[in-house]
Amino acid sequence: MATIKDVAEKVGVSVTTVSRVLNNRGYLSEDLKRRVHEAMKELNYQPNELARSLFRKKSNIIGLIIPDISHPFFGEFAKHVEEQAYKNRYKILLCNSQLDNKKELDYISMLKASQVDGIIMGSHTLDTEEFTSINLPLVTLDRQLSDSIPYVSADHYKGGVLATKLLIRKGCRKIAHISGNLKLHLLAKTRYDGFMDTIKKAGIPHVVVETDLNGFKYHEYEQIVADLFRDHPDVDGVFASSDVIAAQVLKECRRLGKKVPDDVKVIGFDGIKLGEFITPELSTIQQPIKEIAKTSVKLLIDQINGKEVQRENILPVKLLEKETT
């Protein structure tokens, strides 16, 4: 395996000069840089990135911790985070916590040991104290942790209001909301708050069903939705807290012979790409996933560079009314 010394000997310069080229330090002619990179390519030399990061005190690597990469929202979010980071000359270390407290702690330790410059946290099983002790630039998704840690979120409350008002306007007489777990202290919970404030004001009968605390258990959505229609056969409007759950509602309606939107009107939340392939086309509240990712990366890089950043960053949602309402 080639070493930095081999590269230096091939170019005819010192090891220090090659190191300066690798770390872009001091004045270096374009011809010298070209010859060093050509020699590296010929010798198949791979720089020790960890050693370089220790030398520069910067790795240009960002940690991203999300709860479930298989969930379409987080898959799209991770994709856009990587794109935005790469545009800014950063790479990503992706961690999939599966909402496991121990796994989340292990990944944070691994990211710190890997000398990442900062972390975007999209998984939130830890207490506030554990987050504040990370001692790295940090941005959180959908969670307010402290006065010093910036967060990015869609306007979930507004989304809850828009979804509920649409179902009311369409003449629904009993509306169900299938929410995320309400015990988690996440801003996504305010979808439920928007639903409740709107439905109570309208005085319309309603029912709320919570999904499980411990992760995105797709196989359990089928039972949750089946139980909803078994216990409340008169429900004619459903506001699902994700497009994935809304898709399960449509599947159950087909099984029961309920026509959508004639018998049951359905609206989801997220605006994921998957929704474009659902039949009938799914009405949904669209989160600006790309903008959420872009804002998260910018906030983190600004902190890495010592800039002051805005703590609260709430981005607007959009109602996409399609065939299911």
Summary of the structure (lengths in Angstrom):
residues: 325
radius of gyration: 24.7
end to end distance: 62.9
largest distance: 82.6
contacts: 1074
relative contact order: 0.12
helix: 47%
strand: 17%
